[in-house]
Amino acid sequence: MAIFETLAGTGHEQVVFCNDEATGLKAIIAIHDTTLGPALGGCRMWDYGSEEEALEDVLRLSRGMTYKAAVSGLSLGGGKSVIIGDPKKLKNEAFFRTFGRFVDSLSGRYITAEDVNIRVKDMESVALETPYVTGINSRVGGSGDPSPVTAWGVFNGIKASVKHKLGKDSVNGLTVAVQGCGAVGTFLTEFLTQEGAKVFAADLNQDKVKNVVESFGAEAVDLNKIHSLPVDVYAPCALGGILNDNTIPELQTTIVSGGANNQLLDEAKHAAMLKEKGILYAPDYVINAGGLINVYQELQGYDADAARTKAAGIFDTLINIYKESDEQGITTIQASNKIAEDRINSVRNMKDLRNNFEGQLWINQ
Ligand code: NAD
């Protein structure tokens, strides 16, 4: 891979390769853009097939974080890290403390958090070596599990979609298909049913479906049919790539708004297919930004109410995106990318008003 050529194409500022033979740590930290603030993004541990695959993943994910923070109005840049290897074999205290030292060496340009295969306990080891870590246990002043705030943001995002597409101020009496009854899907089902929506639910794990049926009166449906139900809202809360050539023709809803990451298998193609079918799509990185908003709040001194209030602002963010999309005749993803890029560019191009005349001789003495 021609690394600098790749970085020039993606706009990355800095990529750090971290190697420690004693613990077996091999990690890559990618800082995409720090125009708006320090680059914040989770650390993912994965047994990648190759180093190129790990690099591609961290570059893609860190760029996504720049857009997510920018469109959500946060003073953060985009970054991400990946640790290469089998979590079952490699994880221990020294391993994560060493990773923490690498993070610390960047002096706050990158702030880490949990992602796939990383637990709060791992981040607590990282926190022994650096203050540049978020998402640590709520008992020690951190924000803890982000999924209730993520789900609260998704709920408010669904309300924005319903307002824009159906002209309604509430989900009361509407039908919603929730695909995936994990952490986000379960909290989302609770919020939806509390406001009077009828929820249909499906998950690979039948115990999780049983939980939402018994706790919130959801109705269990076939895993393979959940996306094609004739409902007001389809809310993907499990897998990525769920909006594709096969599923989009089968959709019988006019709104897709859910918490899952990377819902569009091919961003440009499948966003256009949804638009052609008259389906309103809430860009995933916008509607599921509650988790990032939650850890951002931790940097200011964690306040759960403030995090929820800020996550509720996803309503206004989406209304703005839908308006831009309608006015410009572009997809909602194109509209949100544009809003993010405009914000970054306007801050990047700010006039420098600091005194930089020192030592210059043109001032009359
Ligand atoms: P989770 O692991 O708690 O739940 C995911 C659920 O999806 C599991 O119950 C799993 O059994 C189910 N599932 C997997 N494959 C499925 C399939 N084919 N059909 C139906 N169900 C299936 O994860 P989570 O934290 O609830 O996250 C859900 C989604 O939201 C993920 O895409 C995640 O990346 C995204 N997300 C989560 C957060 C957060 O704060 N947790 C933040 C942003 C984005």
Residues whose N, C-alpha, C, O or C-beta is under 5 A from the ligand:
A	BS01	NAD	P146 S147 T150 Q179 G180 C181 G182 A183 V184 G185 A202 D203 L204 N205 K208 C237 A238 L239 G259 A260 N261 N288 G291
